């Protein structure tokens, strides 16, 4: 009888341990995937900047040039590329 109780107790303990480890792994994987998905998504602001960059070919703007974009409502967006300065590396 005592051997049976020990066996049942050990079996139940192992079953509980396996359940806890499974739930822990599930929690870690869920949190990891949520963080990955959050980093993967591009924000609405970044999408707008990317669309502006593509629409006005801002990659072709050379140093010191300025691009002005006017909207219907009178809003003016001015974009300029700074000239590179020779600053010593620290």
N, C-alpha and C positions, 0 to 999 in steps of 0.2 A: 504493500500500500504506500509505504514511504517513497519507494522508487518511482511509483506512478505519479505522486504529487510533485516530486522533484522534476521529473520529465515534463509534466504539464506546465510547471512554473517556468522552466527553461524555455520550453517551446513558446509560451505566451510572451516571455521577455524578448525572445528573438523576433517574434512577429511584431511586437511593439517597436522594437529597434528598427526593423526593416521599414515599417510604416513611417516612422519619424525621419529616417534617411531619405525615403522616397519623397516625402513632402518638402524636405529641405532642398533636395535637388530640383524639384518642381519650382519652388520659390526662387532659387538662384537663376534657373533658366528663364523663367518669366521676367524677372527684373532685368536680366541681361538683354533679352530680346526687346523689352520696352525701351531701354536706353539706346540700343542700336537703332530702333525705329525712329526715336526722337531725333537722333543725330542725322539720320538719313534724309528726313524730310527737309525740304527747302522752305524757308519762311516766305510769306507773301511779299514782304519787303524785298527780299533777295531776288524773287522772281521778277518783280517790277524793275529792279536795277539791271538784271540780266536782259530783260526785254528792251530797256532803254539803250543798253550797251550795244545790242544787236541792231536795233532800228536805226541808230545814228552812227553806226560803225565807229564807235569810240576807240577801238583798238588802233585805228589809223590816225588818231590825233597825235601830232608830234609834240615834243617838249616846247612849252611856252605858248602853245595854241589854246584858243578858247572856243567852245561851242556853246551857242545860246539857243535855247528852245523856248518858244512862246506858246502858251495854251490859249484856248478860246476865251477863257475868263480873265486873261491879262496876267497870268502867272508866268514869270520868266525863270527858267532853270538855266544856270550858267555852270558849265563844266570846263575845268582847265586841267592841263597836265603840267605839274611842276617841273621846273628844270632841275636836273640832277646837280647836287652840290658835292664838291669833293671834301667830305669831312673825314678826318682820320678815324680809323677803326680803334675802338677801345679794347 
